[in-house]
Amino acid sequence: MPLIPIRARVKENLRVTSSVCVVRLVLVNPVELQFKAGQYLFIKASERVLRAYSIASSPAQKNEIEFCVKRVEGGVASNFLWNLQPNDEIDLTGTFGHFIYKSDVQIERIVMIGTGTGVAPLKSMIEFALTEGEKRPLHLFFGERMKEDFYYLDQFAAWATNYPNFTYTLCASREEAEGFFYGRVTQALEKVLPVEKATSFYLCGGQAMLTDVRDLLEKYSVETKNIYQEKFF
């Protein structure tokens, strides 16, 4: 796919937690963007700084794009995005990435595991899959530390109501709270292993989580070809 210079205008910048914002952009030039669910764009934060951010919105929504941004102290790109205001315009380049949603007819079940803003490309995949008619069981494990760190909860609840094949588990590793699994995503995942149906696994988050989940899946003899991952720093 050719590299595309992109100009976009900020529609809204929502502070969804104390350290994460969801930035929604309207495309200016081009006015529509074709990409695959799970891919990312480079955002120009300054003349010298380009940073990759996974697209959190569905490819079906071609004239708008959305990002989840974890604010990092001293981070040029994250603070640039954190401070964007409605109607500000920014430059991007895309599209990139091979961590994409796959419609493999031999797969009977889909499991996605995301921690932190690693949930962004998974949200794009889930939204695209459900609205495009995906009927196979699709389960999301979303991990954060505390209850206050979670976001997109209304969206996940709405999908679970409207699409019976979508379910999700919120894993809070450092806080016990009603409606949340108390523990790491690996602990929650192990409760549904081994899988009886042909299952694909999509992993996105920090390196430690990716390593732990892959080790767990290997323990339960999940085929490597059915595991897809993207590392977030």
C-alpha positions in Angstrom: 0.0 0.0 0.0 1.5 3.4 -1.0 2.5 6.0 1.6 -0.1 8.6 1.9 0.5 12.1 3.3 -2.6 13.0 5.4 -3.9 16.3 6.8 -6.6 16.0 9.5 -8.5 18.4 11.8 -9.2 17.7 15.4 -12.9 16.9 16.0 -12.6 16.3 19.7 -10.0 15.4 22.3 -11.5 13.5 25.2 -9.6 12.9 28.4 -10.9 9.4 29.2 -8.6 8.8 32.2 -6.0 10.8 34.1 -3.3 9.7 31.6 -5.2 8.6 28.4 -7.0 10.7 25.8 -9.0 9.7 22.8 -8.3 12.0 19.8 -10.9 12.0 17.0 -9.9 13.6 13.7 -11.8 14.5 10.5 -9.8 14.0 7.4 -9.0 17.1 5.3 -6.8 15.8 2.6 -7.5 13.2 1.5 -11.1 13.3 2.7 -11.3 9.5 3.0 -8.7 6.9 4.0 -8.6 3.2 3.2 -6.8 1.0 5.7 -7.2 -2.4 7.4 -8.4 -2.9 10.9 -5.3 -3.0 13.1 -3.0 -0.8 11.1 -1.3 2.4 12.3 -0.3 5.8 11.1 2.7 8.0 11.8 1.8 11.3 13.4 4.1 14.4 12.9 4.5 15.9 16.4 7.3 18.2 15.4 9.8 18.8 12.6 12.0 16.0 14.0 9.5 13.7 15.7 7.2 11.1 14.0 5.5 8.6 16.2 3.4 5.5 15.3 -0.2 5.3 16.7 -2.6 2.5 16.0 -5.9 3.5 14.6 -8.7 2.8 17.0 -11.6 3.5 14.7 -13.1 1.1 12.1 -12.0 1.2 8.4 -15.7 1.5 7.6 -15.6 5.0 8.9 -13.5 6.4 6.1 -13.6 10.1 6.7 -12.7 10.1 10.4 -9.9 8.4 12.4 -9.4 7.9 16.1 -6.4 7.3 18.4 -5.9 6.3 22.0 -2.9 8.2 23.5 -1.1 7.4 26.7 0.5 10.6 28.0 4.1 10.1 28.8 6.0 12.6 31.0 8.5 14.4 28.7 7.1 12.6 25.6 7.1 14.9 22.7 4.4 13.1 20.7 2.1 12.1 23.5 2.1 15.6 24.9 1.6 17.1 21.5 -1.5 15.0 21.0 -2.7 15.4 24.6 -2.8 19.2 24.1 -4.6 19.3 20.8 -7.7 21.4 20.6 -10.8 21.2 18.4 -10.1 22.5 14.9 -6.3 22.2 15.2 -4.8 20.5 12.1 -2.1 17.9 12.1 0.0 15.9 9.5 0.1 12.2 9.4 1.5 9.5 7.1 0.1 6.0 6.4 -0.8 3.4 6.3 1.4 0.8 8.0 1.3 -2.6 9.7 0.7 -6.3 9.3 -1.2 -6.8 12.6 -4.6 -6.9 10.9 -8.0 -8.6 11.4 -8.1 -11.8 9.3 -11.3 -13.5 8.0 -9.9 -17.1 8.1 -12.8 -19.4 7.4 -11.1 -22.3 9.3 -11.1 -20.3 12.5 -14.2 -20.9 14.7 -13.5 -18.5 17.6 -11.5 -15.2 18.0 -9.8 -14.1 21.3 -8.2 -10.7 21.7 -5.9 -9.7 24.5 -5.0 -6.0 25.0 -3.4 -4.0 27.8 -3.2 -0.2 28.1 -3.6 1.6 24.8 -2.8 -1.7 23.1 -6.6 -2.0 23.1 -6.7 0.6 20.2 -6.1 -1.7 17.2 -8.3 -4.4 18.8 -11.2 -1.9 19.1 -10.8 -1.2 15.4 -10.9 -4.9 14.6 -13.9 -5.6 16.8 -15.9 -2.7 15.5 -15.1 -3.6 11.9 -15.8 -7.3 12.4 -19.1 -6.9 14.2 -20.5 -4.3 11.9 -19.4 -6.3 8.8 -21.4 -9.3 10.0 -18.9 -11.4 12.0 -20.9 -14.2 13.6 -18.1 -16.3 15.3 -17.6 -15.9 19.0 -15.3 -13.0 19.7 -14.0 -12.3 23.2 -11.8 -9.4 24.4 -9.6 -9.5 27.5 -8.7 -5.9 28.4 -6.1 -5.4 31.1 -5.3 -2.3 33.2 -4.1 -1.8 36.7 -7.0 0.0 38.4 -10.7 0.4 37.7 -10.2 4.1 37.0 -7.7 3.2 34.2 -10.4 1.6 31.9 -12.2 3.4 29.0 -14.4 2.4 26.1 -16.6 0.7 28.6 -19.9 2.1 27.3 -18.9 1.0 23.8 -18.0 -2.5 24.9 -21.3 -2.8 26.8 -23.3 -1.7 23.8 -21.6 -4.2 21.5 -22.2 -7.0 24.0 -25.9 -6.0 24.0 -26.3 -5.7 20.3 -24.0 -8.5 19.2 -24.6 -11.8 21.1 -21.3 -13.2 19.8 -19.2 -10.5 21.5 -18.1 -10.9 25.1 -15.4 -9.3 27.1 -13.5 -9.5 30.4 -12.0 -6.4 32.2 -8.9 -7.4 34.1 -7.8 -5.1 36.9 -4.5 -6.4 38.2 -4.2 -4.2 41.3 -7.8 -3.5 42.4 -10.8 -5.7 43.3 -14.0 -4.2 41.9 -17.4 -5.5 41.0 -17.7 -6.4 37.3 -13.9 -6.8 37.0 -11.7 -9.8 37.0 -9.1 -9.3 39.8 -5.7 -10.3 38.2 -3.7 -10.1 35.1 -4.9 -10.9 31.6 -2.9 -14.2 31.6 -4.8 -15.4 34.7 -8.1 -14.6 33.2 -7.1 -16.2 29.9 -6.0 -19.4 31.5 -9.5 -20.0 32.8 -10.8 -20.5 29.2 -7.8 -22.7 28.1 -7.4 -25.1 26.5 -9.6 -24.1 23.6 -11.8 -26.8 22.1 -12.5 -24.9 18.8 -10.0 -23.6 16.3 -9.2 -20.2 17.7 -7.1 -17.2 16.6 -5.5 -15.0 19.2 -4.7 -11.3 18.7 -2.3 -9.8 21.3 -1.4 -6.1 21.7 0.4 -4.5 24.6 3.8 -4.4 26.3 6.6 -6.9 25.7 6.2 -8.6 29.1 2.5 -9.3 28.5 3.1 -10.6 25.0 5.8 -13.0 26.2 3.7 -14.2 29.1 0.6 -14.8 26.9 2.6 -16.5 24.2 4.2 -18.8 26.7 0.8 -19.6 28.1 -0.7 -20.4 24.7 2.4 -22.5 23.9 1.7 -24.4 27.1 -1.7 -25.3 25.8 -0.5 -26.2 22.3 -2.0 -23.3 20.5 -0.5 -23.2 17.0 1.8 -20.3 16.3 0.2 -19.6 13.0 -3.0 -18.6 14.9 -1.3 -16.1 17.1 -0.9 -12.5 15.9 0.7 -9.7 18.0 1.7 -6.0 18.1 4.1 -4.6 20.6 3.3 -1.3 22.4 6.1 0.3 24.4 
